[in-house]
Every structure is written in C-alpha cells, then in structure tokens.
Amino acid sequence: MDLALSATASAHDADLRAAAFECAIEPTLLLDPDADVILDANPAACSLLGYDRALLRQTKVSALHAGQLPALIVFTQAVLDKGAYWTDALTPRHATGQNLRIEYAGCVVPHDGRTLMLLTMSDLDARRRRYVDAAAEDHMRSGIATWQRVERVFQDIERENQLILRAAGEGIYGVNAEGNTTFVNPAAERMLGWTAEELVGKEIHPIVHHTHHDGRHYPDHDCPIYAAFRDGAVHQVDGEVFWRKDGSPVWVEYTSTPIRDRGVVVGAVVVFRDVSHRREADEKLHAALAEVDRLRERLELENAYLQEEIRIETNPRGIIGQSEAIQKTLRQVKLVAPTSAAVMITGESGTGKELIARAIHEASSRSDRPLIRVNCAAIPRELFESEFFGHVRGAFTGATRDRIGRFELADGGTLFLDEVGEIPLELQGKLLRVLQEGNFERVGEERTRTVDVRLIAATNRDLKQEVQRGRFREDLYFRLNVFPIESVPLRERREDIPLLAQHFLSSESKALKSDLRLSEGDARRLARYDWPGNVRELQNVIERAAILAQNGRLRIDLPDASGSQSSAGSARLKADARPTVMTAAELRDHERTNIVAALEACAGKVFGPGGAAEMLDMKPTTLASRIKALGIAGRQRPVYPSSSTARDRGAP
C-alpha cells in the first residue's frame, strides 16, 4: 500500500513539473550539453524562436547559434562549473534568419545519471523597448534618473562580457576586417607575454604570427586567421606557432571564427590554446617509436643470425681435450678473455678456431651480448662493405630498405671474422679505421656511427706471406695479431680423438634415438688415422658411422687414401702388389697375417669390446676356431674371458 502511494505521488510530481514547464511564461529550453542536443522546448520558446516544437527537438544547440561556437563553449562551461550562469553574448537565429538578441540564464539539471541544462531566454530587444517606453513615461517625471538606470543595464552587459573573457582558460582575441586587434583576454596575455594595451589597435599578424616554426616567412594572405573574415568560414588549425614577446615560439592549436554584423563579416574571434607540452610529448613519442623500430630491426637481424647459428652445434662444455696442446690453448683463452685485445686464431681448416673464439667471448665481460660471426670467404666481393657496415635504402641496386651491418649488430659484443685473409684489399683500410677509431658510415649515408666491438679474427693462411706479397695490409695485420693463438691440428693431439669421437657419437645417438658406443678397437683405429680434415672430418666420420650402424655396432669407414697406418698384412699386400686372384695357400697366409695383426692391435684380447673379434667383425667362437686352425696360438696367445673358457677353446 505504501509503495503504491509513493509511486502515485511521484507520478503526480512529474506531471506537475511537466505542466510547469509547458505553462511557463519565460521561453525555456532543455538541453543535453554533452550531445549538443535540444531535448525539449516549451511553447514560449517555440514562439520566440519561430520554430515548430518537433523541429526544435531535431536541432543542435550549435546549429541554433551558427558561428558562435567559442562563446557557446564558454557559457556552457561556466554553467557546468558554477551550477548556474547567465549571458547575453549569444544571438540565436530566428526561423526567418534574423539573429535575436537574447539574454540566457542557465542552470544544471541532474537526471538519471546525466547532466542536463535548463536554459531560460529573455528577449533583450523587447526588454529594451519596455525600458524605452518606461523611460519616456518617466522622463515626464524624472527623465535623467531613468536614463541612468538604462545606462547601468548596458554597463552590466559589458561587464558580463569582460567576465566571460577573463574566466576563459583559452587565449581569446578579436580582429577587425583590417586585421587590427580589437580585444585580448588575460589568458592570451599570459601565453604571449604581450599586454592588451600593446596589441589592441595594432595589426596582430606581424606581431605574433609572422614566421613558421622552421623560420620561413608567413605571409598574411596565407594566414587562416585573416581568411576567416575574408571567406566567412571557420578555420581550425593545429601544428603552428605563435611568437611570444621574448621571441620564443609557443605551439598552438586555434580556431578562427568570423564575426558578422547584419550579415556582413566585420572581423574574427580567435580562440587558441598552448599545446607545447603535447607537441613535446609527441616528438618524444615519435623518437621513441623510431628507436623501437631501430631496435626491432636490430633484434630481427639478431634473431635471424642466431637462428642461423643455432644450426651450428656448440659443445656446452666448451673445448674438449686433455692433451697438452689443448691445455695450452685454454690457458691462453683464460689470459686474453677479460681484456679487449684483438685476437688472431691461426690453424688448419676444421681445427675448431670458431670454438676458441666462442670460448673467449663467453669468458669475457661481453658475454651478455651476441658473438656475431662473419665468414669472409662466403661474401661476394662487391657486398663486403654492405655486410660489414650496412647500407641505406637506395644506396645501390637492390637496396630496398635500410640494413644494419655486422659491426653495428655486434655493438657491445664480439665480432668473429672467420677467414679474415679473404677480405678485399680496398676494404681493409676501412676495417682498420673501425678498429682504431670505432667509427664508420653505412653505404650511401653520411652520418658517422660509433660502435664498441671486440674483434677476433681467424685464418688458415700465412698472413705474413700475404703481407709480403702485397695482398694484406701490414698495419691491419699487426692490429689484428695482438694476441695470437694457434689451433693445433688433430694429428698432433691424438690422445683427444677418443674423447671427441665419443662426444660426437653421444650427439648422434640422441638424434637417432639409439644407444651407440665406441669400442676400444674403434678408438684405436680412429687414433691411427692422420685426419687431414681435422675435427670436422672426425665429426663427419662419426655421423656416417652412426647412420650405417647395424644392431648397435658402428661401421667406421675411413678413407683408403689417408696418411694413417694400416694393418701389417695390408701393408705387405700393397708392397708385394698381390694379384687379385689368390691361391688357397696365399689366401690362408693373408688370413693368418690379418688375424695376427688384429691380435697385436688388441694386445691378444679376443672377446668383448675392443677385442680382435670385434675389430675383424667376426663371432668370437669363429675367430677362436680360425686361430686354432691356422696355428696362431703358439705365436700369439689370445686372451679369453676366463681360463675355463680358454681350455674349452683349446688354448694352450
């Protein structure tokens, strides 16, 4: 019951308010300032403005006050800030096209979470006529007093205009049709540093708008402010500068709105704001975006480079080996890594020069930056400079975009120049300059760039001879050869071969998902070979053996034409130049020789890993039978797994 009564009361109150709005004598509009929409108008407002009520509801507030947007904004903001405000600076357009002189009184009306505005209008012309009639009647009694009251009314109007100008946060000034200043508000004085007395009555363009931000002259016939009272259109401009009294520029955005008197444009009002902070923020943002683009390009190149490098297997433990040669190399790496000295790594191909370079880089203070590798032997002669230093778009045919060079990519890190002896002589001078000064220019660009790069070079050539032959600059050689390290060939550190072979085999076993092991016999065979291709050849042999493996047994295939020592029987066969077809006795002798050589290589061991049976690829029982049949036991005692087994095999 109480709820029903309350709802009935609320509906009754709403009806009363609607009736009050409809019957109000004063013309009244209900506005939505955010949407710039007239929500409703009472009959008195429709009569004053000459519009049908439905048409007024479809009209924007700004359209009703065409050409008066700055003053409308100032008044609306004042109402919203203060809750209530009034002005007579706005002249709405009558349906007949005539501008009405209206005094507005606005107040805020909260409604359902929205902020609406109730606008009451008073016709100043009608009021003035009433004042004149009253003055004429009173003149007969006290004429002078009446005119003083009328004068005070107009003084109040003028004072209100001044209050609006002073309250506005934007700079506002007016110009007449000759370009002379008619008024300047305090905000404009603060922003420009000129006082109103210094500007009013003077042509303002030569004072505050004479020059573009880049120093170019700004002719007044191109000025959008003057254009407003020449073409009668509103001009909105962003990205220009006004000049302060002290000669400094202030970035502004402004609107120049023409002022009309009885249909004739007589000047313009300019509303502007200082956007220097926004401009500075935009410039910083553009600079940051440009830096992001540069870093993104660099990261893309680094990513592409690292994707390429990831295909090159790198031992996570570093350099493998226990020989004295390897220990010496590791000591040299430990000494030179903490410094920034250039390093020259010499040695045959395939000895692991790049691995030494990586060890130096990872032990240095630059390890958090990438090691950039350049294979100088793989770069076309005409692209060396672009590869090293980069290029800009259009520098040469095919340069469709800017490209970062390897020196810039390695900034803060290490640059490894493999096969440095392949660098063309004409580029060696530029390389020397970068090493000495840390400066270079991209191809097609005049800007000098600075880098901090630690250089490691590698070569399989004798660069001293290259210098003597005039194919390598002597000064560059001495600049690169600050700390020389020799990468020892594999044949000079044979004790490291089993370790390397086992490492490569472990990697292949993971890749092939198999359990492959290196036998002692395999290790001895590998150790006897001279490895002209060094570690790279060893890796290839192990990879091939893993692929050919059957039943978990490696099939190591070493080249025939090698410097390695083959078995004694094979050596005799080559020396004697045996014919292809052998007699039974010759075949028996050849078999005997081959088994004896295998037993000697295995120290008499027949069974198990590294035994002669494994080396000869025979079953141990078959080999034991052949040893007995050929009478080898008396000359070379075989080693069996146990004495009982040996007796069973007929061993003495």
NORLINBEL-V320720 format. One line per field, one symbol per residue. ss: DSSP state (H for helix, E for strand, C for the rest). phi: phi as a letter, one per 30 degrees, with the letter a starting at -180 (. if undefined). burial: I if it has 24 or more other ideal C-beta (glycine too) atoms within 12 Angstrom, else O. Layout:
BEGIN
ss = ???
phi = ???
burial = ???
END
This chain:
BEGIN
ss = CHHHHHHHHHHHHHHHHHHHHHHCCCEEEEEECCCCEEEEECHHHHHHHCCCHHHHHCCEHHHHCCCCHHHHHHHHHHHHHHCEEEECCCCCECCCCCECCEEEEEEEEEECCEEEEEEEEEEHHHHHHHHHHHHHHHHHHHHHHHHHHHHHHHHHHHHHHHHHHHHCCCEEEEEECCCEEEEECHHHHHHHCCCHHHHECCECHHHHCCECCCCCECCHHHCHHHHHHHHCCCEEEEEEEEECCCCCEEEEEEEEEEEEECCEEEEEEEEEEECHHHHHHHHHHHHHHHHHHHHHHHHHHHHHHHHHHCCCCCCCCCCCCCCHHHHHHHHHHHHHHCCCCCEEEECCCCCCHHHHHHHHHHCCCCCCCCEEEEEHHHCCHHHHHHHHHEECCCCCCCCCCCEECHHHHCCCCEEEEECHHHCCHHHHHHHHHHHHHCEEECECCCCEEECCCEEEEEECCCHHHHHHCCCCCHHHHHHHCCEEEECCCHHHCHHHHHHHHHHHHHHHHHHHCCCCCCCHHHHHHHHHCCCCCHHHHHHHHHHHHHHHCECCECCCCCCCCCCCCCCHHHHHHHHHCCCCCCCHHHHHHHHHHHHHHHHHHCCCECCCCCCHHHHHCCCHHHHHHHHHHCCCCCCCCCECCCHHHHHHCCCC
phi = .dddddddddddddddddddddcddddbbcccddchbddabdeddddddicddddddccdddddbeibeedddddedddddciaababdcbdcdedjddccbccbcbdbdahicccbccccbddddddddddddddddedcbddddddddddedddddddeddddddddddbbcbddciddcabdedddddcicddddcdicddedccbdbddcjddcdddcddddddcccicdccbbibbccdddjddbdbbbbccdccbhicdclacccbbdcddddddddddddddddddddddddddddddddddddcdbdddjdclbddddddddddddddeddcddbccckddicjddddddddddccdcddcdcccbdddcceedceddddciaceidadjddadbddddddceibbcccdhddddeddcdddddddddcicabddibcdcccbbbccbcbacccdddddddicbddddddddcdbdbccddddcbdddddddddddddddddddhbccbcddddddddddddhdchdddddddddddddddbhicdcdcceddbdddcddddddddddhdddccdddddddddeeddedddddchidccididdddddhbdeddddddddddidedcbddccdadddddddidd
burial = OOOOOOOOOOOOOOOOOOOOIOOIOIIIIIIIIOOOIIIIIIOOIIIIIOIOIOOIOOIOIIOIIIIIIIIIIIIIOIIOOOOOIIIIIIIIIOOOOOIIIIIIIIIIIOOOOOOIIIIIIIIIOOOOOOIOOOIOOOOOOOOOOOOOOIOOIOOOOOOIIOOIIOIIOIIIIIIIOOIIIIIIIIIIIOIIOIOIOOIOOOOIIOIIIIOOOOOOOIOOOOIIIIIIIIOOOIIOIOOIIIIIOOOOIIIIIIIIIIIIOOOOIOIIIIIIIIIIOOOOOOOOOOOOOOOOOOOOOIOOIIOOIOOOOOOOOIIOOIIIIOIOIIOOIIOIIOOIIOOIIIIIIIIIIIIIIIIIIIIIIIIIOIOOIIIIIIIIOOIOOOIIIIIIIIIOOOIOOOOOOIIIIIIIIIIIIIIIIIIIIIIIOOIIOIIIOIIOOOOIIIIOIOOOIOIOIIIIIIIIIOIOOIOOOOOIIOOIIOIIIOIIIIIIIIIIIIIIIIIIIIIIIIOIIOOOOOOIIIIIIIIIIIIIIIIOOIIIIIIOIIIOIIOOIOOOOIOIOIOOOOOIOIIOIOOOOOOOOOOOOOOOOOOOOIIIIIIIIIIOIIOIIIIOIIIIIIIIOOOIOOIIOIIOOIOIIOOIOIIIOOOOOOOOIOIO
END
